[in-house]
Amino acid sequence: MRPLTYILTLVTLLILGSADVRAQYVMEWAQTFGGNGWDEANTCIELRNGDYVIAGFAKLEQKNLWIVKMRNNGEGRWGKVLDEYLSSSANGMIQDSDSNIVVVGHATRKREYQSNLLIMKIDTTGNIIWQKTYGGDGDEEGHAIIECKDGGYAIAGMTSSNADVDPNWYIMKVDHNGNQLWDQQFGSGSPDCALSIAQTYDDGFVVTGYLGTNDGGRKLMSIVKFSADGTDEWSQWYYINDWCAGTSIVATRDSMIVAAGYTKAYTITDFDALLVKTDMNGDTLWTRTFGDEDWQEATGLIEAYDNTFVLSGFTSSNRKDHSSFLMMKFDSRGNLMWNQAFKRKSQDYAKSIVETRDNGILLAGTTFSFGKGWDMAVLKMQPEERTELFFSFPSDSLSTTLRKTLNFEMCLNSFGVPIEVMVSVNGRVQLIDNDFQKIAAEDLKGGCDYPLSYTVNLRPGKNIIKVEVVDYKNYTFEKEIEVYRLPGYDFIR
């Protein structure tokens, strides 16, 4: 892996939103990354330090796996390209328990024409820790990866290394160093592909994708449950229309399974988004489709902080030269709460979605503008109902004080009642507050929902005051300030 040889550009993506009034997110920023060829982001993650990483491919003369790391404001930090293969691409990505980045995709070696499944582990500065390829006599691809509870990794993809040569689902488990532990094929005898995987509470796995049929090329959306050792336990097929596929799956907090995808009939040119919920035994609880005269296709799925489900995808009107990033939110019963499209005079496709630490949304995909070509595209949404914290200090204690104690005020703006405020000085907790009364609108002073006032004790020299807030969504954030107490004035309180 070497630094990207062509120019990395950051261009503000001008997006006009057509949103339902109940939409709970507003655009925070948008960026594109690209060179002179075809660049596409297939997956995105948030790192523990709040930075973001997207991965996919960059194509000039050949298609190379490309990873871009950016700050939480969308500014690019570095881009790395893997150019040792004839062709390579990233399709899935995680940050593991060691804080390293693990990417799955496929790679074709030079002077060979067969694709192998590729797993690569890098650190957060882009240095390769290890990379390995896996495959047989046919083609293999990795489309999704998760870290298992035992520290290994489970991968979902496809393989054609089998007797009938047709692609089958390929489920594989490797240890923390990439050594293969087991693999499993699952298929219909027609072209099949697994696209997403999640681990269940019993250490097994649920996988979704599509299964082919011998009936005129029709496809079925399928959900399959595997045990911890890769044995298939049950499967469900969904044949809502002639062509169905599952693209993303989650094991929910209430021990259920929700999968997203798309469906269409041969007699209709447009796709509809598809959402399915089952219990852990595979019994279907409900199915939902969403679509109108436009094309709606779901590509990613998350369970949000409020136990709802947010889909990423794209929508296209009758003008097939235009398409837009799409977000849809459903409640726990599968009822559509709102949908939001971001329309430009271009072709935009969202491929991946993650929920960020501020309960926002990060979307990644690709955008095409005439005269500019294809670029990676990233869109950051922030929740409208944000919790904000502001400090206010006496004029003589912005940085230094002569006193043993410090009296300071804070303004906490929050849509809902916060759960707790904890104040510590130099690593020791001095107070915990969980009794909050919101100020009535007519009594607001300076637009502050929760005016707070606290007193802490200081030691001589440097003091680090840390305030941690648990907001109404159970999200914790913190702020720190430094105050210097000047020595030799202990008589001043």
C-alpha positions in Angstrom: 0.0 0.0 0.0 1.3 3.4 -0.9 0.0 7.0 -0.7 -2.5 7.8 -3.4 -0.6 9.0 -6.5 -3.3 11.2 -7.9 -4.8 14.3 -6.3 -7.2 13.9 -3.5 -9.9 16.5 -3.8 -12.4 17.7 -1.2 -15.4 19.4 -2.9 -18.4 20.6 -1.0 -21.4 18.7 -2.2 -24.3 21.0 -2.6 -27.5 19.1 -1.7 -31.0 20.3 -1.7 -33.1 18.3 0.7 -36.8 17.4 0.1 -37.6 16.3 3.6 -40.7 15.4 5.5 -41.4 17.9 8.3 -41.0 15.1 10.8 -37.5 14.3 9.6 -35.2 14.2 12.7 -31.9 15.0 10.9 -30.5 18.0 9.2 -27.4 18.1 7.0 -24.2 19.0 8.9 -21.7 18.7 6.0 -21.0 16.9 2.7 -17.8 16.0 1.0 -16.6 14.3 -2.2 -13.2 12.6 -2.7 -11.9 11.7 -6.1 -9.3 11.8 -8.8 -9.5 11.6 -12.6 -11.1 8.2 -12.7 -14.1 6.3 -11.3 -14.1 6.4 -7.4 -16.7 4.8 -5.3 -17.3 4.3 -1.5 -18.9 1.0 -0.6 -18.6 1.2 3.2 -18.0 3.6 6.1 -17.3 3.5 9.8 -16.9 5.9 12.7 -13.7 5.4 14.7 -13.6 5.6 18.5 -11.9 9.0 18.4 -14.7 10.4 16.3 -13.0 10.4 12.9 -14.5 8.6 9.9 -13.2 6.2 7.4 -14.7 5.3 4.0 -13.5 2.5 1.7 -14.2 1.3 -1.8 -12.2 1.6 -5.0 -10.4 4.1 -7.3 -10.2 3.2 -10.9 -7.8 4.7 -13.4 -6.2 2.1 -15.6 -7.0 -0.5 -13.1 -9.4 -0.8 -10.2 -7.6 -0.5 -6.8 -8.9 -0.7 -3.3 -9.0 2.8 -1.8 -9.4 3.9 1.9 -9.9 7.5 3.0 -9.8 8.7 6.6 -11.3 12.1 7.5 -11.8 14.2 10.5 -15.3 14.5 12.0 -15.8 17.7 10.0 -15.3 15.9 6.7 -11.7 17.2 6.1 -9.5 14.4 4.6 -6.6 13.2 6.7 -5.1 10.6 4.4 -5.9 8.3 1.5 -4.3 4.9 0.8 -4.6 2.8 -2.3 -3.7 -0.9 -2.7 -2.1 -1.2 -6.1 -0.3 -4.6 -5.9 -3.2 -6.5 -7.5 -4.6 -6.4 -11.0 -7.9 -5.4 -9.5 -9.2 -4.9 -5.9 -12.1 -3.4 -4.0 -13.3 -2.9 -0.4 -16.9 -3.9 0.3 -17.1 -4.0 4.1 -15.2 -2.6 7.1 -15.1 -2.5 10.9 -13.0 -1.1 13.7 -12.1 -4.0 15.9 -11.6 -4.2 19.7 -7.9 -3.4 19.2 -8.9 -0.1 17.5 -7.5 -1.4 14.2 -9.4 -1.2 10.9 -10.3 -4.5 9.2 -11.5 -4.4 5.6 -13.0 -7.1 3.5 -13.4 -7.2 -0.3 -11.8 -9.0 -3.2 -8.6 -8.9 -5.2 -7.3 -10.4 -8.5 -3.6 -11.1 -8.7 -1.6 -9.9 -11.7 -1.4 -12.5 -14.5 -4.4 -14.3 -13.0 -8.1 -13.9 -13.8 -9.7 -15.3 -10.7 -10.8 -13.1 -7.9 -10.0 -14.0 -4.3 -11.6 -12.9 -1.1 -9.4 -10.3 0.6 -9.1 -9.4 4.3 -6.7 -6.6 5.3 -6.0 -5.2 8.7 -4.5 -1.7 9.1 -3.9 0.7 11.9 -5.5 4.1 12.1 -2.6 5.7 10.3 -3.0 3.4 7.3 -0.1 1.0 7.9 -0.8 -2.6 7.0 -0.7 -5.0 9.9 -1.6 -8.0 7.7 -3.5 -8.9 4.6 -4.6 -12.3 3.3 -6.5 -13.7 0.4 -8.7 -16.8 0.4 -10.0 -18.8 -2.5 -10.1 -22.0 -4.6 -10.4 -22.7 -8.2 -13.2 -20.2 -8.8 -14.0 -16.7 -7.8 -14.5 -15.4 -4.2 -15.7 -12.1 -2.9 -16.2 -10.7 0.6 -19.1 -8.3 1.1 -19.5 -7.9 4.8 -17.4 -8.5 8.0 -18.1 -8.4 11.7 -15.9 -8.9 14.8 -17.2 -11.9 16.8 -17.4 -12.0 20.6 -14.3 -14.3 20.7 -12.2 -11.7 18.9 -12.3 -13.4 15.5 -14.0 -12.2 12.3 -17.0 -13.6 10.4 -17.3 -12.8 6.7 -20.2 -13.1 4.2 -19.7 -13.2 0.5 -19.8 -15.5 -2.5 -17.7 -18.3 -4.0 -17.9 -20.2 -7.3 -15.3 -22.8 -6.1 -17.8 -25.7 -6.2 -18.9 -28.5 -8.4 -21.6 -26.6 -10.2 -19.4 -23.5 -10.7 -22.4 -21.2 -10.0 -21.8 -18.7 -7.2 -22.9 -19.8 -3.7 -23.1 -18.0 -0.4 -19.8 -18.1 1.3 -19.6 -17.8 5.1 -16.2 -17.9 6.7 -14.7 -17.5 10.1 -11.1 -16.4 10.8 -9.2 -15.8 14.0 -7.8 -12.4 15.0 -4.7 -12.9 12.8 -6.6 -14.0 9.7 -6.1 -17.7 10.0 -9.1 -19.5 8.6 -11.1 -21.5 11.2 -14.0 -22.8 9.0 -16.0 -21.9 5.9 -19.5 -22.8 4.7 -21.3 -22.7 1.4 -25.0 -22.3 1.0 -26.8 -22.1 -2.3 -29.7 -22.9 -4.6 -27.8 -24.2 -7.6 -28.2 -20.9 -9.4 -26.2 -17.7 -8.9 -26.4 -16.7 -5.2 -24.6 -14.1 -3.0 -24.5 -13.2 0.7 -24.3 -9.5 1.3 -24.6 -8.8 5.0 -24.0 -10.6 8.3 -24.7 -10.0 12.0 -23.9 -12.0 15.2 -26.8 -13.2 17.4 -27.0 -13.4 21.2 -26.3 -17.2 21.0 -23.0 -16.5 19.2 -24.4 -17.7 15.9 -24.9 -15.6 12.8 -27.7 -14.3 10.6 -27.0 -13.6 7.0 -29.0 -12.0 4.2 -28.5 -11.8 0.4 -30.2 -13.4 -2.6 -30.7 -16.9 -4.0 -31.2 -17.5 -7.7 -33.8 -19.7 -9.2 -34.2 -21.7 -12.4 -37.3 -19.8 -13.2 -36.2 -17.2 -15.7 -33.5 -15.7 -13.6 -35.7 -14.7 -10.7 -34.1 -14.0 -7.3 -35.3 -14.5 -3.8 -34.4 -12.5 -0.7 -33.2 -14.9 1.9 -32.3 -14.9 5.6 -30.3 -17.8 7.0 -29.4 -18.5 10.6 -26.0 -20.2 11.2 -24.7 -21.7 14.4 -21.4 -20.6 15.9 -19.6 -23.3 14.0 -21.2 -22.4 10.6 -23.9 -25.0 10.5 -27.1 -23.7 8.9 -30.0 -23.9 11.3 -32.9 -22.4 9.4 -33.6 -20.3 6.3 -36.4 -18.0 5.1 -37.1 -17.0 1.5 -39.1 -13.9 0.4 -40.6 -13.9 -3.0 -42.6 -10.7 -3.0 -41.9 -10.0 -6.7 -39.8 -11.5 -9.4 -36.6 -10.1 -8.1 -35.8 -9.7 -4.4 -32.5 -9.3 -2.5 -31.4 -8.6 1.0 -28.6 -6.0 1.3 -28.3 -5.5 5.1 -29.2 -7.2 8.3 -29.1 -6.5 12.1 -29.7 -8.5 15.2 -31.8 -6.2 17.2 -31.6 -5.3 20.9 -34.8 -7.2 21.6 -33.3 -10.4 20.1 -35.1 -10.1 16.8 -33.8 -9.9 13.2 -34.5 -7.1 10.7 -33.2 -7.2 7.1 -33.5 -4.6 4.4 -33.3 -4.9 0.6 -35.2 -4.3 -2.5 -37.8 -5.9 -4.7 -39.2 -5.5 -8.3 -41.5 -7.2 -10.8 -40.4 -7.9 -14.3 -43.2 -5.9 -15.7 -42.1 -2.8 -13.6 -38.9 -1.0 -14.3 -38.5 0.5 -10.8 -37.4 -1.1 -7.5 -39.1 -0.7 -4.1 -37.4 -0.8 -0.7 -38.0 -3.9 1.3 -37.9 -4.4 5.1 -38.5 -7.7 6.9 -38.6 -8.6 10.7 -38.4 -12.2 12.1 -37.9 -13.7 15.5 -34.8 -15.8 16.3 -36.6 -19.0 15.0 -37.1 -17.5 11.6 -40.8 -16.8 12.0 -41.8 -13.7 10.0 -43.3 -11.0 12.1 -43.9 -8.5 9.3 -42.8 -7.4 5.9 -42.9 -3.9 4.5 -42.3 -2.4 1.1 -41.9 1.3 0.3 -42.1 2.7 -3.1 -44.2 4.9 -5.4 -43.7 5.8 -9.1 -40.0 6.4 -8.4 -37.2 3.9 -7.9 -36.3 3.3 -4.2 -33.6 0.8 -3.3 -32.3 0.1 0.2 -28.6 -0.6 0.6 -27.9 -0.3 4.3 -29.7 -0.6 7.7 -29.1 0.4 11.3 -31.0 0.1 14.5 -31.0 3.7 15.8 -30.6 4.9 19.4 -34.4 5.2 19.8 -35.1 1.6 18.7 -36.2 2.6 15.3 -34.7 1.5 12.0 -33.0 3.8 9.4 -32.4 2.7 5.9 -29.9 4.1 3.4 -30.3 3.8 -0.3 -31.1 5.9 -3.3 -34.1 7.0 -5.2 -34.6 7.9 -8.9 -37.4 9.6 -10.7 -38.5 9.0 -14.2 -35.3 10.8 -15.3 -32.9 7.9 -15.1 -29.9 10.3 -15.4 -30.7 11.7 -11.9 -30.7 9.8 -8.6 -30.4 10.9 -5.0 -29.2 9.7 -1.6 -32.2 8.4 0.4 -32.9 7.9 4.1 -36.0 6.2 5.4 -37.0 5.7 9.1 -39.3 3.0 10.3 -40.7 2.4 13.8 -40.3 -1.0 15.6 -43.5 -2.2 13.8 -42.2 -1.3 10.4 -44.4 1.8 9.9 -42.7 4.5 7.8 -42.0 7.5 10.0 -40.4 9.7 7.3 -38.2 9.6 4.3 -35.7 12.1 3.1 -34.0 12.5 -0.3 -31.1 14.8 -1.1 -31.6 15.9 -4.7 -29.0 17.3 -7.1 -28.6 17.4 -10.8 -26.5 14.3 -10.7 -26.5 10.6 -10.1 -25.9 9.8 -6.4 -26.0 6.4 -4.8 -25.7 5.8 -1.0 -24.1 2.4 -0.3 -23.5 2.4 3.5 -24.9 3.9 6.7 -23.6 4.2 10.3 -25.0 5.9 13.4 -22.5 8.4 14.8 -21.7 9.0 18.5 -23.8 12.2 18.5 -26.8 10.1 17.3 -26.3 11.5 13.8 -26.1 9.6 10.5 -23.1 9.1 8.2 -23.9 8.1 4.6 -21.3 7.0 2.0 -21.6 6.2 -1.6 -20.8 7.6 -5.0 -21.8 10.7 -7.0 -21.6 11.4 -10.7 -21.6 14.9 -12.1 -21.5 15.5 -15.8 -18.1 16.8 -16.8 -16.6 15.7 -13.4 -17.0 11.9 -13.4 -17.6 9.6 -10.5 -16.4 10.4 -7.0 -16.7 9.0 -3.5 -19.5 10.9 -1.6 -20.0 11.4 2.1 -22.9 13.0 3.8 -23.1 13.8 7.6 -26.5 14.3 9.2 -26.9 15.7 12.7 -30.1 15.2 14.8 -32.3 18.2 15.1 -32.7 17.6 18.8 -29.2 18.2 19.9 -27.8 18.5 23.4 -25.4 21.4 23.9 -23.3 22.5 26.9 -21.9 26.0 27.4 -19.6 27.2 30.2 -19.8 30.6 31.8 -17.0 31.7 34.3 -16.5 34.8 36.4 -14.4 37.3 34.7 -11.4 36.7 37.1 -11.3 32.9 36.6 -11.2 32.3 32.9 -7.7 30.8 33.3 -6.4 31.6 36.8 -7.8 32.2 40.2 -6.5 33.1 43.7 -9.3 31.1 45.4 -9.5 27.6 46.8 -12.9 27.2 45.3 -14.3 27.9 41.9 -17.9 28.9 41.2 -19.0 28.5 37.7 -22.2 28.3 35.6 -23.2 26.1 32.7 -26.0 26.3 30.2 -27.4 22.9 29.1 -29.7 23.1 26.1 -31.5 19.8 25.6 -34.7 18.7 23.9 -35.4 16.2 26.7 -34.6 16.1 30.4 -30.9 15.1 30.9 -30.1 12.1 33.1 -27.0 13.1 34.9 -24.2 15.7 35.2 -20.9 14.6 36.8 -18.2 17.1 37.6 -14.6 15.9 38.5 -11.5 17.8 39.2 -8.1 16.3 38.4 -9.7 12.9 38.0 -11.7 12.8 41.2 -15.5 13.2 41.2 -16.6 16.1 43.3 -20.3 16.2 42.5 -23.1 14.3 40.7 -26.4 16.1 39.7 -29.5 14.3 38.5 -32.2 16.7 39.6 -33.1 18.9 36.7 -36.0 21.3 36.2 -36.5 22.7 32.7 -37.1 26.5 32.6 -40.5 27.4 31.2 -40.3 29.0 27.7 -41.5 32.4 29.1 -38.8 32.4 31.7 -35.9 31.5 29.5 -32.9 33.8 29.9 -30.6 33.9 27.0 -32.2 30.8 25.5 -30.9 28.4 28.2 -33.1 25.3 29.0 -31.2 24.2 32.1 -29.0 26.8 33.8 -26.7 25.0 36.2 -24.4 26.4 38.9 -21.7 24.4 40.7 -18.8 25.0 43.1 -15.6 22.8 43.1 -12.5 22.7 45.2 -9.1 23.5 43.6 -5.6 22.6 44.5 -2.6 24.9 43.9 -1.4 24.8 40.3 -3.1 23.3 37.4 -6.7 21.9 37.7 -8.5 20.0 35.0 -12.3 20.4 35.5 -14.2 17.7 33.5 -17.9 17.8 33.0 -19.7 14.7 31.8 -23.3 14.9 30.7 -25.6 11.9 30.1 -28.4 13.3 27.9 -32.0 12.1 27.5 -31.0 9.7 24.8 -28.5 8.1 27.2 -25.6 9.5 25.1 -22.6 10.7 27.1 -20.5 13.6 26.1 -17.9 15.6 28.0 -16.0 18.9 28.1 -12.8 19.9 29.9 -11.4 23.2 31.0 -8.2 24.1 32.7 -8.0 26.5 35.7 -4.7 27.5 37.4 -4.9 28.3 41.1 -2.0 30.6 42.0 -0.1 29.5 45.1 0.6 31.6 48.2 -2.9 33.0 48.7 -4.5 30.3 50.8 -6.2 32.8 53.0 -8.5 33.7 50.1 -11.4 31.4 49.8 
